[in-house]
Amino acid sequence: MWRTRPLRTPWNSPIAGVSSGIGIRYGIDPTLVRVAFIAATIFGGAGVPLYLAAWLTFPRAGDEVSALESLAGKGRSSESSVKTIVLIVAFAIAFSAFAPFGIGLGGSGIISLGLMLIAVWLLHQRRPVPPAPPAPPTFATPSTNPSAGPPVQYQTMQIPDDEALTEKISAEQAPPSWDPLGAAPFAWDLPEPHTAPQKVVKPPRSPFTKVVLGLAIIAGALAAAAAYAGGDWFTAARVGAIVLTVIGGGLLIGALVNRGHGLILWAIPVIIFVTAASNVGQIKFDEPTGEQVWKVTSMDQLERDYNVQMGSGVLDLTDLVLTKNETVDIKLRFGDVKVLLPKNMDVKNDCKVEFGHAQCLPSGVNGGEDGANGPVLTLNIDGKFGEVKVDRE
């Protein structure tokens, strides 16, 4: 498997030719390989170090060995030693920062790494014998090597004037009828007459991509309608996953019929949305959105839970006299939350925002101006996207 590993073809690839080389070696569409690298990068982070490792260990088509082997002195490679060292450093940084121990916490990086390696092994079992190696494009360039031989010498000819040319043609014997060029032997070296270029008729564009996108939109709309109707299973992440499943199925079918390559451009933003929605959690459409203000003046008005789905929320406790220990949980999905406290209320807050900013009181019990000698209000604020602020009047 190592001896017949893919060859990189960077001349028909945007980066290093790893995906196109894998596609040629195992007879699959390179678009699917690029999708796999992108998915492994987003879900666990293993795609970046895997791509760099393949860049280092896959020989470029036309080279004797890979860049890493050439650095070890085992053969010739078109990659320079400086570039190879830079790639090794980039691989070390990517491996330590992303897969499988960085963003891939919880096993996602190890899972994506294992799935990629298993996929390559299965492709090798399906096609163990490699095809003919792809030939890199060649371009004719003048040689400056002195050992290449003397330069080509070109002879010049003089074209006689019209009068001398007429006398020469009259003196020569008429050409035989079967020789169409014999009528004008002096014009044999002239180019062919100019002919108008033929109009190239482009084949009609296939509606495959539009059909798949239409099916994906319909599937997403039906899932969103089910979520709005109260279906707890249809979270925002699952609605996006349904759309992504339809697009992924279109990519698989398109790889077999050579259609739908543009679907990858639509799959990338959907993957980003699913990743973000997975961190946000379920959004309940029956709860109020927009600006919400809770003015609490007595203990019986104080709720245990406050939720902000999308928008802003203000919990005003400046007129509340705390008579016993209480705990309040505040959850934020998208937007901002602000809690206003009186000067002398004893408060212990725990603020956490995954994507945003939190400006809260110091950790521990904060007693205000009269010290910490009374009932304590515990605030547990959990935010996803937005800003959280706890302040006194």
Sequence and secondary structure as in RCSB ss.txt:
>XXXX:A:sequence
MWRTRPLRTPWNSPIAGVSSGIGIRYGIDPTLVRVAFIAATIFGGAGVPLYLAAWLTFPRAGDEVSALESLAGKG
RSSESSVKTIVLIVAFAIAFSAFAPFGIGLGGSGIISLGLMLIAVWLLHQRRPVPPAPPAPPTFATPSTNPSAGP
PVQYQTMQIPDDEALTEKISAEQAPPSWDPLGAAPFAWDLPEPHTAPQKVVKPPRSPFTKVVLGLAIIAGALAAA
AAYAGGDWFTAARVGAIVLTVIGGGLLIGALVNRGHGLILWAIPVIIFVTAASNVGQIKFDEPTGEQVWKVTSMD
QLERDYNVQMGSGVLDLTDLVLTKNETVDIKLRFGDVKVLLPKNMDVKNDCKVEFGHAQCLPSGVNGGEDGANGP
VLTLNIDGKFGEVKVDRE
>XXXX:A:secstr
  TT   B GGGSSSSSHHHHHHHHHTS HHHHHHHHHHHHHTTSTHHHHHHHHHHHS BTT SS HHHHHTTSS
  SS HHHHHHHHHHHHHHHHHTTTTSTTGGGHHHHHHHHHHHHHHHHHHH  S                GGG S
           HHHHHHHHHHS    TT TTTT GGGTTS                SHHHHHHHHHHHHHHHHHH
HHHTT TT  HHHHHHHHHHHHHHHHHHHHHHT  TTHHHHHHHHHHHHHHHHHH    TTS  EEEEEE  SGG
G  SEEEEEEEEEEEE TT    S EEEEEEEEEEEEEEEE TT EEEEEEEEEEEEEE   SSEE GGG S S 
EEEEEEEEEEEEEEEEE 
